[in-house]
């Protein structure tokens, strides 16, 4: 089957005088795009950058049609490891119940997502918001680079922790409690010897189904995006790490509408409804794991780049991992987020920053290879 694929694309390429006809390695990448469609793309830097728009257009148009005729191929991947891994690291003592207000800065100048104090205003009071390495960005898959890397190692992602939802000024934060070691990751494009510990989760969502995510893919905007915030464990805690050049890492997952939410998202949505009905600022949602929130999405297919926080102070010290497989959320559960009001009685919806220029930054792409 691989030979037939190579032969077919060699034949296609031969039709263009600017393109060499030698066989090339092909990687098929599954991207879950709008309306539940699964896009399967041919990924090879040689093909994407032959300097021939005609070839790129031909390949882009033909691949989704061609791969539908292929039989299912076994997926083989060593790009993720989950299990008992021990990396000794010194950590400062932390309270059992840590609430991470990723979106709120106490006693800081006012900012918002629209109007006179919206994103265009942020650089006036937070200069780094006008920097050259800002987030979010519009990800263009064919303008990314594949670079071999080690597997992502995820520790304690399947462990259950007491979980809480807390209302902030501009968002709600989901955090874990407990004396147990918190979830952490290493490997992948993370610098060798470094590891990052989970600090908290927050969401961004829109008031309509066609807006809400912060990152975009080929200009497409999902109805929401989940950010799993991590800090570099060598700094002991989030407070110490937040202003360090290598202090932060975020795993970003798009939210995609589905008939049914994943198990963890259902629990969170029930907690959001409880907050809305009770008028309280905090709710205990029982025990939860990161895996349950993700719907057990493997940490394999993702885009990586160096960027910033997407809210003031917009610190440019974030290792971004934006995953191609979205988290599933039902319309009912998404509406629960939209119905939630802040302390001023206003909806949290449309709490997403517009995309910013790449400014020459490199976006790497890790994929699941099929053989």
C-alpha positions in Angstrom: 0.0 0.0 0.0 2.8 2.4 0.8 4.4 1.7 -2.6 1.1 2.5 -4.3 0.9 5.8 -2.4 4.4 6.8 -3.3 3.9 5.8 -6.9 0.7 7.8 -7.2 2.2 11.0 -5.8 5.4 10.5 -7.8 3.1 10.5 -10.9 1.3 13.6 -9.7 4.5 15.4 -9.1 5.9 14.4 -12.5 3.2 16.5 -14.1 4.8 19.7 -12.9 8.1 20.6 -14.4 9.3 22.5 -11.3 8.9 19.4 -9.0 11.4 16.5 -8.7 9.8 13.1 -9.4 11.8 11.0 -6.9 9.6 9.1 -4.3 9.2 10.8 -1.0 8.1 9.7 2.5 4.5 10.4 3.1 2.9 11.1 6.5 -0.9 11.3 6.7 -2.1 13.7 9.4 -5.6 13.6 10.8 -7.0 17.0 11.6 -10.5 17.3 13.1 -11.8 20.4 11.4 -15.1 22.3 11.2 -18.5 20.4 11.2 -17.0 17.2 12.4 -15.0 16.7 9.2 -11.7 14.8 9.4 -9.0 16.3 7.1 -6.2 14.0 6.2 -3.2 15.9 4.8 0.0 14.9 3.2 2.8 16.2 5.4 6.3 16.5 4.0 8.3 19.7 3.9 9.7 18.9 0.5 6.2 18.7 -1.0 4.9 21.8 0.8 7.9 24.0 -0.1 8.8 23.0 -3.7 8.1 26.6 -4.6 5.2 25.6 -6.9 1.8 26.8 -5.8 0.3 24.6 -8.4 1.7 21.4 -6.8 0.6 22.5 -3.3 -2.9 23.2 -4.6 -3.2 19.9 -6.5 -2.0 17.9 -3.4 -4.3 19.9 -1.0 -7.3 19.2 -3.2 -6.6 15.6 -4.0 -5.5 14.2 -0.7 -8.9 14.4 1.2 -10.5 12.6 -1.8 -7.7 10.0 -2.2 -7.4 8.9 1.4 -11.1 8.1 1.6 -10.5 5.2 -0.8 -7.7 3.8 1.4 -8.4 0.9 3.8 -7.8 1.5 7.4 -4.1 1.5 8.3 -2.7 0.5 11.7 -1.5 3.5 13.6 1.9 3.1 15.2 3.1 5.8 17.5 5.7 6.3 20.1 5.0 10.0 20.5 3.4 9.7 23.9 4.2 7.9 27.2 1.9 7.8 30.2 2.9 5.9 33.2 5.1 5.9 36.3 8.0 8.2 35.6 10.2 9.7 38.3 12.1 12.9 37.9 13.4 14.3 41.2 12.7 18.0 41.7 12.6 20.3 44.6 9.3 22.0 45.2 8.2 24.6 47.6 5.6 23.7 50.1 2.1 24.6 48.7 -1.3 24.7 50.2 -3.6 21.8 49.5 -6.2 23.9 47.7 -4.6 26.0 45.0 -6.8 28.2 42.9 -5.1 29.6 39.8 -6.7 32.8 38.5 -5.0 32.7 35.1 -7.2 35.6 33.8 -7.2 37.9 36.7 -4.6 40.4 38.0 -5.5 41.9 41.4 -4.9 45.6 41.8 -3.9 46.2 38.2 -5.3 48.6 35.6 -8.6 47.7 34.1 -8.7 45.8 30.8 -11.4 44.0 28.9 -12.1 42.1 25.6 -14.0 44.9 23.9 -14.5 48.7 23.8 -12.1 51.4 24.9 -10.2 48.9 27.2 -10.1 46.1 24.7 -7.1 44.3 23.1 -6.0 47.3 21.1 -5.7 49.2 24.4 -3.7 46.6 26.3 -0.2 47.6 25.1 -0.7 51.1 26.5 -0.8 49.8 30.1 1.0 46.4 29.5 3.8 47.1 27.0 4.6 43.4 26.5 1.1 43.0 25.0 2.6 44.8 22.0 5.6 42.5 21.7 6.7 40.4 18.7 6.0 37.0 20.2 2.3 37.3 21.2 -0.4 34.7 21.3 -2.8 33.5 20.0 -1.9 33.0 16.3 -3.6 31.7 13.2 -2.0 28.3 12.5 -1.5 27.4 8.9 -0.6 23.7 8.7 1.3 23.9 5.4 3.4 26.7 6.8 4.6 24.5 9.7 7.7 22.3 10.1 7.9 18.7 11.1 10.9 18.1 13.4 11.5 14.7 15.0 11.2 14.8 18.8 10.9 12.6 21.8 7.6 11.4 23.1 5.5 13.6 25.5 5.6 12.0 28.9 2.5 12.6 31.0 2.5 11.7 34.6 -0.6 11.6 36.8 -2.9 12.7 34.0 -5.1 9.8 34.8 -5.1 10.3 38.6 -8.2 11.6 40.3 -8.0 14.8 42.3 -10.6 16.8 44.2 -11.6 19.5 41.8 -13.1 23.0 42.2 -14.5 25.7 39.9 -14.0 29.3 41.0 -15.4 32.4 39.3 -13.0 35.2 38.5 -13.5 38.6 37.0 -13.2 37.6 33.3 -13.2 33.8 33.4 -13.7 30.7 35.6 -10.9 28.5 36.8 -10.8 24.8 37.4 -8.2 23.6 39.8 -7.1 20.4 41.6 -6.5 20.0 45.3 -4.5 17.5 47.3 -1.2 16.5 48.9 -0.5 14.0 46.1 2.0 15.0 43.4 0.2 17.0 40.8 0.1 16.1 37.1 3.1 17.1 35.1 4.6 16.6 31.6 8.0 16.4 30.0 9.5 15.4 26.7 8.3 16.4 23.2 9.6 19.8 22.3 10.1 20.7 26.0 13.8 21.4 26.6 15.7 18.3 27.8 15.7 17.9 31.6 12.8 20.3 32.1 9.3 19.3 33.3 6.1 21.3 33.8 3.4 20.9 36.5 -0.3 21.4 36.0 -1.5 24.5 37.7 -5.1 25.0 36.5 -7.5 25.0 33.6 -9.6 27.8 32.1 -11.8 28.1 29.0 -12.4 30.7 26.3 -15.7 30.7 24.5 -17.9 32.8 22.2 -21.5 34.0 22.4 -22.2 32.1 19.1 -21.1 28.8 17.7 -18.8 30.2 15.0 -16.6 32.2 17.4 -14.8 31.6 20.7 -11.5 29.9 20.3 -8.3 32.0 20.6 -6.1 30.1 18.2 -7.4 29.5 14.7 -6.5 27.0 12.0 -6.5 28.3 8.5 -8.7 31.1 9.8 -11.3 28.8 11.2 -12.5 29.6 14.7 -13.9 27.0 17.0 -16.7 27.8 19.5 -14.2 27.5 22.4 -10.7 26.6 23.6 -9.4 25.0 26.8 -6.1 26.0 28.3 -4.3 23.7 30.6 -1.7 25.9 32.3 1.6 24.4 33.6 4.6 25.9 35.3 8.3 24.9 35.2 8.8 22.6 38.2 12.3 23.9 38.9 10.7 27.1 40.2 8.6 25.3 42.7 5.2 27.0 42.1 3.3 29.2 39.7 4.0 32.4 41.5 7.8 32.0 41.2 7.6 30.8 37.6 5.2 33.3 36.0 7.8 35.9 35.3 10.7 33.6 34.3 11.7 33.3 30.6 11.0 29.5 30.6 8.4 29.6 33.3 5.1 28.6 31.6 3.7 26.0 29.3 0.1 25.7 28.0 -1.7 22.8 26.4 -4.5 24.2 24.2 -7.4 22.1 23.0 -10.2 23.4 20.8 -13.8 22.8 21.9 -16.0 21.2 19.2 -19.7 20.8 19.3 -20.9 17.2 19.5 -24.1 15.3 20.5 -22.5 14.4 23.8 -19.8 16.0 25.9 -16.8 14.0 27.2 -17.1 12.7 30.8 -14.9 15.4 32.3 -16.5 18.3 30.4 -20.0 17.0 31.6 -18.8 17.2 35.2 -17.4 20.8 34.7 -20.6 21.9 32.9 -22.8 20.6 35.8 -20.6 22.6 38.1 -21.0 25.7 36.0 -24.8 25.2 36.1 -24.6 24.9 39.9 -22.7 28.2 40.1 -25.3 29.9 37.9 -28.2 28.6 40.0 -26.7 29.2 43.4 -25.0 32.5 42.8 -22.0 31.2 44.6 -18.4 32.0 43.5 -17.0 28.5 44.1 -18.2 24.9 43.7 -16.7 21.5 44.6 -17.2 19.2 41.6 -15.9 16.0 43.1 -12.9 14.1 41.9 -11.6 14.6 38.3 -8.6 13.7 36.2 -7.1 15.6 33.2 -7.6 12.5 31.1 -11.3 12.6 31.8 -11.5 16.3 30.8 -9.6 15.6 27.6 -11.8 12.6 26.8 -8.6 10.6 26.7 -7.2 12.4 23.7 -3.6 11.1 23.2 -0.9 13.8 23.4 0.4 13.1 19.9 -0.8 15.4 17.2 -0.1 19.1 18.0 1.4 22.4 16.9 4.2 23.9 19.0 5.5 27.5 19.1 6.9 30.0 21.6 4.4 32.7 22.5 2.7 34.6 25.4 -0.1 34.7 27.8 -3.3 35.7 26.0 -4.3 38.1 28.7 -2.4 41.0 30.3 0.4 41.2 31.2 0.9 39.1 28.0 4.3 37.7 29.2 6.2 36.2 26.4 7.4 33.1 28.2 4.9 30.4 27.2 5.6 27.1 25.4 2.4 26.6 23.4 1.1 23.1 22.4 -2.1 23.4 20.4 -3.6 20.0 19.7 -5.4 19.1 16.5 -8.0 16.7 18.1 -10.7 18.8 19.9 -12.5 18.2 23.1 -16.1 17.3 22.5 -18.8 19.5 24.1 -22.6 19.4 23.7 -24.7 22.4 22.8 -26.4 22.2 26.2 -23.0 22.2 28.1 -21.6 25.0 25.9 -24.7 27.1 26.7 -24.1 26.5 30.4 -20.9 28.4 30.0 -22.6 31.2 28.0 -25.3 31.6 30.7 -22.9 32.1 33.5 -22.6 35.7 34.8 -19.7 37.4 36.5 -20.0 39.6 39.6 -21.2 42.5 37.5 -24.1 40.3 36.1 -22.5 40.2 32.7 -21.8 37.1 30.6 -18.2 35.8 30.4 -18.7 35.0 26.7 -16.5 36.3 24.0 -13.5 36.2 26.3 -11.0 35.5 23.5 -8.2 37.7 22.2 -7.8 38.2 18.5 -5.0 36.4 16.7 -1.6 38.2 16.5 1.2 38.0 13.8 3.8 35.3 13.8 6.6 37.8 13.1 8.9 35.1 11.8 8.4 32.6 14.6 8.7 28.9 13.6 5.7 26.7 14.2 6.6 23.0 14.7 4.2 20.1 14.0 4.2 16.8 15.7 2.2 14.1 13.9 1.1 10.5 14.2 2.8 8.6 11.4 1.1 5.8 9.5 3.0 3.1 7.8 
